[in-house]
Amino acid sequence: MSKSNAFEQSLLELLFNNSNIANVGDATGLRGSSTAGSLYIALHTSDPGEAGSQTTNECAYTSYARQAVARSVAGFTISGNTASLAANVDFPEATGGSETATHFSIGTSSSGAGSILYKGSITPTVAISSGVIPRVKSGSIVTED
């Protein structure tokens, strides 16, 4: 069974922009958080899979850290059933190590085994070595369908 297009957009707006979904559950609807907070972008060396966490196949180059993106229109753009990054997400410059980032995820935790909300491949992949600043470009999208 599939969701309606309108609900897909409303769900993405709730998750990524902290916008309420009216008329769901009770008179106040499904409410956004009182403090919107952030979601966290992680890089992965292969697909973390549907059963994985943010640590599954996560990059580990020296100086790597997940990057926070605000749950707002400044962080994510919603159009129909897609959510995309509103701006490039740059990761810390590699100061050691060597690996290739092939996937990114959007999750709930700044560190540790947080839940992955959405994941996708990076095209083209990012070869990381000392001096490289990995980037996930704006417009990288996830689709709700």
TIMARVEX-984108 format. One record per residue (C-alpha): residue in three letters; x, y, z. Coordinates in steps of 0.05 Angstrom, whole numbers, plus 5000, padded with zeros to 4 digits. Layout:
TIMARVEX-984108
ALAXYZ
...
//
This chain:
TIMARVEX-984108
MET500050005000
SER502550694983
LYS501851375016
SER498351944981
ASN502752464948
ALA500152994997
PHE501852565058
GLU508752405030
GLN510153155025
SER507253275095
LEU511452725125
LEU517853005094
GLU516053705118
LEU515053425189
LEU521653055189
PHE526053555153
ASN522754235165
ASN519354095233
SER512554285204
ASN506154025234
ILE501553525199
ALA494453765210
ASN488753315230
VAL492752695247
GLY491052345313
ASP487452905349
ALA485253635342
THR492453885345
GLY494953415291
LEU501853095289
ARG506153645318
GLY513153855302
SER518153885359
SER518154495405
THR525654535389
ALA526954345317
GLY534254145328
SER538453815274
LEU539153185234
TYR546152905222
ILE549352735155
ALA554252145156
LEU558851875102
HIS559451125089
THR564350685051
SER558650235027
ASP551150205034
PRO549350165109
GLY543149765089
GLU536149805117
ALA538149455182
GLY544349875193
SER545550455240
GLN549451095229
THR555850725248
THR554950165196
ASN560550245144
GLU561550955168
CYS567751335144
ALA573351355195
TYR578751805165
THR582552235215
SER578452855234
TYR571852565207
ALA565552785242
ARG558152775223
GLN555253435203
ALA549053755232
VAL543754035186
ALA537954445215
ARG530954155212
SER528354765176
VAL527555065107
ALA534755325115
GLY537154605120
PHE532554225073
THR528154385014
ILE521753985005
SER518553914936
GLY513053404927
ASN515652744951
THR523052934954
ALA527353265006
SER534053564986
LEU539653915021
ALA538854665016
ALA546354775017
ASN552754375008
VAL554953985069
ASP562453995077
PHE565953505124
PRO572453635161
GLU578753615119
ALA582152935123
THR588552955163
GLY590052215154
GLY587251565128
SER584651385060
GLU577851125039
THR572251234989
ALA565451505009
THR560151174967
HIS553851315009
PHE551051835056
SER545651775109
ILE541152255146
GLY540452055218
THR538652245288
SER545252255326
SER551552675324
SER555552055344
GLY554451325360
ALA549450835331
GLY543751315316
SER537851125272
ILE538251245197
LEU532151605171
TYR534351595098
LYS540451385059
GLY542951444988
SER548951364942
ILE553951914928
THR555152054854
PRO560752114839
THR563951764898
VAL568952154940
ALA576051904945
ILE578452145013
SER585752225031
SER589852735070
GLY587953445049
VAL581253265018
ILE574853615043
PRO569053135029
ARG562653465006
VAL555453234997
LYS552553724947
SER546154124956
GLY540653814917
SER542553114941
ILE535652814950
VAL531652294986
THR524952064960
GLU518851854999
ASP514451384960
//
